């Protein structure tokens, strides 16, 4: 059954690069503007295993989200159910990816210990629904203001929150890559999932830590503000800036620009609720 096509409401551009130091790119990115989906994963593990973990995560989340949006029944949800439905879609897809990565790591020695950070955006009904695990981030540019909408699951963030270290000192820390939560490391994972209202003209940035570790937020802000009329150029420029500043890690970005509102049709919302009702029995 067909769902609403968001391609005319959303513009998506992406870029990824190995960086100037690493031999392999263990980041994976994926997007589907027709269903309002953007997925970015930053893998970790032994030789090439991080690349496998991030690839599994992006492929499975994209596939399952498409399937959930195409295998819908009929019904009519209440307004208050809308965010819960999006959260359910994201939680189910991430849980499936986590199980697949954990199973592969447990049963194939070459993949032992692999995992991935993750940030996912699912746009629907004039909202952006964000799920993340680890230190991959999502920012929003609105009215000239850049705001980070995710909070890192990292040792460094915990130290900042507890007052052990300042944000300025954190930028010079050698512990930037110590994440406290990742997909595929444990049998189950709990993503942080939040929903925010979208406005026409918003631009959203999903990125691996290879960007924000190498480029200051002020410079990210300036680049997005200056180049938001050319989304593809902005994505490539952000990656280039990370590499110009040393490129010590793989760097990946996805930019999502909201061209116009995209309210959901009542029929689609009803089909979503009915699908989860039948499959949750």
SULQUILIN-V392579 format. One record per residue. RES is the residue in one small letter. OMEGA is omega as a letter, one per 30 degrees, with the letter a starting at -180 (NA if undefined). Layout:
res:RES omega:OMEGA
res:RES omega:OMEGA
This chain:
res:x omega:a
res:x omega:l
res:x omega:l
res:x omega:a
res:x omega:a
res:x omega:a
res:x omega:a
res:x omega:a
res:x omega:a
res:x omega:l
res:x omega:a
res:x omega:l
res:x omega:a
res:x omega:l
res:x omega:l
res:x omega:a
res:x omega:l
res:x omega:a
res:x omega:a
res:x omega:a
res:x omega:a
res:x omega:l
res:x omega:a
res:x omega:l
res:x omega:a
res:x omega:l
res:x omega:l
res:x omega:l
res:x omega:l
res:x omega:l
res:x omega:l
res:x omega:a
res:x omega:a
res:x omega:l
res:x omega:l
res:x omega:a
res:x omega:l
res:x omega:a
res:x omega:l
res:x omega:a
res:x omega:a
res:x omega:a
res:x omega:l
res:x omega:l
res:x omega:a
res:x omega:a
res:x omega:l
res:x omega:a
res:x omega:l
res:x omega:l
res:x omega:l
res:x omega:a
res:x omega:a
res:x omega:l
res:x omega:l
res:x omega:a
res:x omega:a
res:x omega:a
res:x omega:a
res:x omega:l
res:x omega:l
res:x omega:a
res:x omega:a
res:x omega:l
res:x omega:l
res:x omega:a
res:x omega:a
res:x omega:a
res:x omega:a
res:x omega:a
res:x omega:a
res:x omega:l
res:x omega:a
res:x omega:a
res:x omega:a
res:x omega:a
res:x omega:l
res:x omega:l
res:x omega:a
res:x omega:a
res:x omega:a
res:x omega:a
res:x omega:l
res:x omega:l
res:x omega:l
res:x omega:l
res:x omega:l
res:x omega:l
res:x omega:a
res:x omega:a
res:x omega:l
res:x omega:a
res:x omega:a
res:x omega:l
res:x omega:l
res:x omega:l
res:x omega:l
res:x omega:a
res:x omega:a
res:x omega:l
res:x omega:a
res:x omega:l
res:x omega:l
res:x omega:a
res:x omega:a
res:x omega:a
res:x omega:l
res:x omega:a
res:x omega:a
res:x omega:l
res:x omega:a
res:x omega:l
res:x omega:a
res:x omega:l
res:x omega:a
res:x omega:l
res:x omega:a
res:x omega:l
res:x omega:a
res:x omega:l
res:x omega:l
res:x omega:a
res:x omega:l
res:x omega:l
res:x omega:l
res:x omega:l
res:x omega:l
res:x omega:a
res:x omega:a
res:x omega:l
res:x omega:l
res:x omega:l
res:x omega:l
res:x omega:a
res:x omega:l
res:x omega:a
res:x omega:l
res:x omega:l
res:x omega:l
res:x omega:l
res:x omega:a
res:x omega:l
res:x omega:l
res:x omega:a
res:x omega:l
res:x omega:a
res:x omega:l
res:x omega:a
res:x omega:l
res:x omega:l
res:x omega:a
res:x omega:l
res:x omega:a
res:x omega:l
res:x omega:a
res:x omega:l
res:x omega:l
res:x omega:l
res:x omega:l
res:x omega:a
res:x omega:a
res:x omega:l
res:x omega:a
res:x omega:a
res:x omega:l
res:x omega:l
res:x omega:l
res:x omega:l
res:x omega:a
res:x omega:a
res:x omega:l
res:x omega:a
res:x omega:l
res:x omega:a
res:x omega:a
res:x omega:a
res:x omega:a
res:x omega:a
res:x omega:a
res:x omega:l
res:x omega:l
res:x omega:l
res:x omega:l
res:x omega:a
res:x omega:l
res:x omega:l
res:x omega:l
res:x omega:l
res:x omega:l
res:x omega:l
res:x omega:l
res:x omega:a
res:x omega:a
res:x omega:a
res:x omega:l
res:x omega:l
res:x omega:a
res:x omega:l
res:x omega:l
res:x omega:a
res:x omega:l
res:x omega:l
res:x omega:a
res:x omega:a
res:x omega:l
res:x omega:a
res:x omega:l
res:x omega:a
res:x omega:l
res:x omega:l
res:x omega:a
res:x omega:l
res:x omega:a
res:x omega:a
res:x omega:l
res:x omega:l
res:x omega:l
res:x omega:l
res:x omega:l
res:x omega:l
res:x omega:a
res:x omega:a
res:x omega:a
res:x omega:l
res:x omega:a
res:x omega:a
res:x omega:a
res:x omega:l
res:x omega:l
res:x omega:a
res:x omega:a
res:x omega:l
res:x omega:l
res:x omega:l
res:x omega:a
res:x omega:l
res:x omega:l
res:x omega:l
res:x omega:a
res:x omega:l
res:x omega:l
res:x omega:l
res:x omega:l
res:x omega:a
res:x omega:l
res:x omega:l
res:x omega:a
res:x omega:a
res:x omega:l
res:x omega:a
res:x omega:a
res:x omega:l
res:x omega:l
res:x omega:l
res:x omega:l
res:x omega:l
res:x omega:a
res:x omega:a
res:x omega:a
res:x omega:a
res:x omega:a
res:x omega:l
res:x omega:l
res:x omega:l
res:x omega:l
res:x omega:a
res:x omega:a
res:x omega:l
res:x omega:l
res:x omega:a
res:x omega:l
res:x omega:a
res:x omega:a
res:x omega:l
res:x omega:a
res:x omega:l
res:x omega:a
res:x omega:a
res:x omega:l
res:x omega:a
res:x omega:NA
